[in-house]
Amino acid sequence: MDWIWWSIAGILVAGMLFLFGSNIQLRIRFTRLEGDDHLTFDVRGLYGLIRLRFAVPMIVWDEHGINLTAKTINRLNRELLSGQNMSITRDKIEQFFRRMKELLAHTYEMFRWTRGLLSRIECTELSWVTRIGLDDAADTAITVGVVWGLKTSLLAFLFRYIRLAAVPSLSVQPQFNRVFFSTEAVCTARMKVFYALYAFVMLLYRIMRSEGGLRTWRKAMFRPT
């Protein structure tokens, strides 16, 4: 009978190694063309057994903030899991930063935990194409240079913390003699399930180590927006 228990234990260990050794992959794609914005998040896990898409097909900017439509889709069977309309106003942004400040104050060495988490993320794809035209050659050339500087500075800061496993494809293309703007950015990143679970456990430990941390996080997570 012992061999049966050893077989069950072996299967469980193999299953755990199979799970922990898999990757969680996130692919983000954002496009803006002539005032139309589209944003998608594709999540893939367990060797493709889990495939979800969070899509924002409509983003409207007005004087009150940002209004958007969001959908969550199971990409395996194309089933719509949820859909909702949301608005992002100045008050909501200020409320978000107040909550984040409160959570940072009640989590032991939160920045150290964040750096550790980012160091386990690997970027496997990055492309960012921007086309700009200002109807004037000199103004267009200056703006192209400024955008190049912003792109390289932003990515240099980001990849101080995230590992880059692919050659980035960056482009800023001038569109002379017309007013035009479009941009398309695609980024794919992945992380081992083991590191994601470890990061969650360490975050919970740091929350509990801080005085009032668990109570503060519980209030922040379940407080209505």
Secondary structure as UniProt FT lines:
FT   HELIX           2..20
FT   STRAND          23..33
FT   TURN            34..35
FT   STRAND          36..45
FT   HELIX           46..48
FT   STRAND          50..62
FT   TURN            63..64
FT   STRAND          65..74
FT   TURN            75..78
FT   STRAND          79..89
FT   HELIX           90..105
FT   TURN            108..109
FT   HELIX           110..119
FT   STRAND          122..134
FT   HELIX           137..158
FT   TURN            159..161
FT   STRAND          163..164
FT   STRAND          169..174
FT   TURN            176..177
FT   STRAND          179..192
FT   HELIX           193..209
FT   TURN            211..212
FT   HELIX           213..222
//
